[in-house]
Amino acid sequence: MRDPALVIMAAGMGSRFGGLKQMAPIGKEGEPILMFSLYDALQEGFRKFVFIIKEEMEKDFQELVLSRLPSGLALHCVFQRLEDLPGGRIPPEGRTKPWGTGHAVLCAAPVLNEPFAVVNADDFYGRDAFRVMYERLARQEDDELYRFSMVGYQVRNTVTAHGHVTRGVCTVENGYLTGIQERFRVSLLEGAVCFSEDEGKSWTALEDHTPVSMNFWGFSRGFLVEAEKRFPLFLDRALVENPLKGEFLLPAIVNELIEEGKATVEVLSSSARWYGVTYKEDLPAVAEAIQQLQTEGTYPERLFEKQVK
C-alpha cells in the first residue's frame, strides 16, 4: 500500500466571506489557516499534497503557501476550471460558480494513484483528526465494497454566530455512515442549532451532538472512478434544472454509493476541535483561538521553522 496523499480544496470563491478567505491571515506571522492544517498533516505522516486552486490564485499561492513549506515534499497544484467538462459540454452563459467539491477532486485525479484524504483549505480540523485519518488510510483496502472514511464533528461546534452555513448532516449506525443530507441553511436561532429549507420561513432544530461532515474524507482511488462516471449524469440534470448554481458535491456522491450498496464509510472519532471561516466576522475569533494554541506551544511561533518529525 502506498503512503496516502492529502488533497486540499482551495478553489472556492468565498462569496459569503467576500474574497479569497483561504488566504486570510490567521497566525501570528500572518499565516492562512491552511498552513496550520499542513503543519498538522506533516506531523502525522502526510508527505504528498495536492492543492486544488484557481489559476488566478497561482502566484499568491506560491508565495503565501508553497514557498514556506519544507523541502523534500511531493507538492502538486491543479486547477479547477469552469470549462473543464466532459463530452464537449460547455458552461452556461453567466455561470461563475465552480462545479462543486466533487468536480474539484476530479481535477486532482491525474496526480492521484494512492489512498487520499480530502480537506477544505479554510477549515481548521485539529491535529488529532489528521492522526486518525492517516492511520486509517495507511491500512486502506477495498474488497467487494469501497471502504471509505470520514472525520465527523458535532454540529454545535461547527456553526457561526454571523450567518448561516451549509453542513452535511449525518446518520451514523455502529460507527458507520448510513446517510448524509446536505442542509444549506444551518444557523443559530435563539441559542439552538436549526436548519431551514424555505429561506428561513420555518426552522427545524438539530441536536447539538448531531454528527456532520466538514469535508474531511478518506478515499481509495475507486472514488475517482465512481465520480468520473457520475459527473456527466449530474451535468445533464444541472444544466437544465440549475445551470448557474448546481454543484457536484462530495456528500451527494458518497450518499449515492452508500444507497447503492457499493461503499461503506467509517466515521472516525477525534478529540480535535474544529474552527472555520465562513464570514469575515469569523476571523477574529478563529485567529485568537489559533494564536492561543501558538502561545501554549501546540504550534511554534513560526510554522516550519523547525523541521517536522
Secondary structure, DSSP 8 states (H G I E B T S, - for coil): ----EEEEE-----TTTTS-GGG-B-STT--BHHHHHHHHHHHTT--EEEEEE-GGGHHHHHHHTGGGS-TT-EEEEEE--TT--GGG----TT--S---HHHHHHHTGGG--S-EEEEETTEE--HHHHHHHHHHHHT---SSSEEEEEEEEEGGGG--TTS-EEEEEEEEETTEEEEEEEEEEEEEETTEEEE-SSTTSS-EE--TT-EEEEEEEEE-THHHHHHHHHHHHHHHHHHHH-TTT----HHHHHHHHHHTTSEEEEEE------EE-SSGGGHHHHHHHHHHHHHHTSS-SSTTSS---
